[in-house]
Amino acid sequence: MTVNADRIESNMSGKKILIAGGTGLVGTRLSEMLIDSGYEVAHLSRNPDKYAHYKTFKWDLKKGCLDENAIKYADYVINLAGASVSDEKWSGSRKKEILHSRTQSTHVLCEYLSKVLHHVKGFISSSAVGIYGNSGDKLMLEESAYGSDFLAEVCKQWEHSAWQVHNLGIRTVIYRIGIVLSNKGGALPQIAKPIRMLAGAPLGSGKQYMSWIHIDDLCRLFIKAIEDAQMQGVYNAVSPHPSTNEEVTKALAAVMHKPLVFPNVPAFGLKLMLGEMSEIVLGGSRVSANKVLQTGFTFEYNQLQEALESLYDKNS
């Protein structure tokens, strides 16, 4: 689909992008793709390293402060910061950290955008499809009802924080990100590991939806949000073809040329092992990509099979 020239902001080459959470899975790949597209990239870090690959500014979320030069530097700000939801069990303190790391990072960025003289033209924030809760096979749109579990509550507060930047008069885009497919981290290597060891199996019923997106398509969406001045508000960042947990497991096993010999992992076992965190793998939502498609965005990886084949081969 062709995009009208007036939709695209002109002279994007050389624009400066400030990324919070730039050393994470998505931030690392996004930084590479931005550089390849002609942008300059800087990161926010608690411990700036003068030998880091990218220009780095210091921030301290505990103290609620950051180097004002970071805001003065940026043409666009991307916030990917947030503690992992799957690294450890959800104790009370861990749940506070998961929520606080997302809302506080956004609050700090918003505060400095409100008080520092700057030329920031756009703010792009991450959120997650977890906002829809465990919605079964109902197709969820950006306007659909929110879930009521812990992750849904985190996403609601996260987005509310990000929308405060919009209230400053800065164009704001919020992406509700699905399960990011990458062989360098996230969910996929965790699914692939038991398959490689001939112990792979769908989780629970296997019928729960995994609304996924290839990491390169996600990064291209972030770049589009920078370049398309008409994009504003909330968008689902998922491929047009969500798959069930069973479909993902079987497709990955086929791509890796490994058999699936075990029955499904029972839900009660996952609940015993993971506690409340089992929501991540036992729940899910079937999420629509129609809104981003209507912007003229074209996915490089529409289908699960081609996405997995780009990341794994028979030697994986």
Buried (B, 14 or more C-beta within 10 A) or exposed (E): EEBEEEEBBEEBEEBBBBBBBBBBBBBBBBBEBBBEBEBBBBBBBEEBEEEBBBBBBBBEBEEEEBBBEBBBBBBBBBBBBBBBBEEEEBEEEBBEBBBBBBBBBBBBBBBBBBEBEBEBBBBBBBBBBBBBBBBEEEBBEBEBEBBEBBBBBBBBBBBEBBBBBBEEEBBBBBBBBBBBBBBEBBBBBEBBEBBBEEEBBBBBEBBBBBBBBBBBBBBBBBBBBBBBBEBBEBBBBBBEBBBBBBBBBBBBBBBBEBEBEEEBBEBEEBBEEBEBBBBBBBBBBBBBBEBBEEBBBEBEBBBBBEBBBBBBEEEB
